[in-house]
């Protein structure tokens, strides 16, 4: 059955390849325009920090990484509930912007606007983005989740494969949730080579180590009227023995659109499109807000 499935997949790929339009990307000096690159998130009750402001560069150049940081940019965060501006300062140790005062409170269900002005290649640029923090209510219900520890691919008395499970209360009105799973004790020695899915060779593991250590998933179209959401952690997302950390993020609309589109920029017909970034003006990147909750579990030999 595995060989038949492989042939079907290859056939479908060939059909798509020959039926799709030819995809051509023209890269040259005329295709480049300077942009402010924004990467930052707000979380309720948390300090405003790690707001990274950089610039883009032509594909045929190799600039020094530090030269891309716009440390002299003017960065402000506006609380749209009272239209009060807060100036963010550059932190040279973290290479990002933050607010060190105590009078700015990020709260659930509130909206905030990031405004950035900077010069790139001698050209004055402006970029802005608005995020609305998800509503209060999201949390992992640890007492109802199936976490703690379990043997790899463990079965119950009936022979059914068991799974770790997260149960969480959703944020009211929020339909999108990001999930990060990290093997905290990932080593070449703790890798599960004897797994029921695919044979992994040591050379392949060394080459793509982070691919197995870090897993990211998402849930979308969650109904706003549900009181609990169940998520089963697949064994395909646990490639090592040892402790794991799982973080669930209730994300705003900016977070949702970025997560769904930043890697998927080509249509089936070969044409390309830009990801949904929700940044106005001369900017690209992501400015969003999330509520995060963390849990842990352990995979035993």
PyMOL commands that set and color helices and strands:
alter all, ss='L'
color gray80, all
select helices_A, chain A and resi 2-19+29-31+65-68+202-207+209-213+235-237+253-261
alter helices_A, ss='H'
color red, helices_A
select strands_A, chain A and resi 36-42+52-55+74-79+84-91+96-98+111-120+123-132+139-140+148-151+164-169+177-183+214-219+229-233+242-251+280-281+283-300
alter strands_A, ss='S'
color yellow, strands_A
deselect
rebuild
show_as cartoon
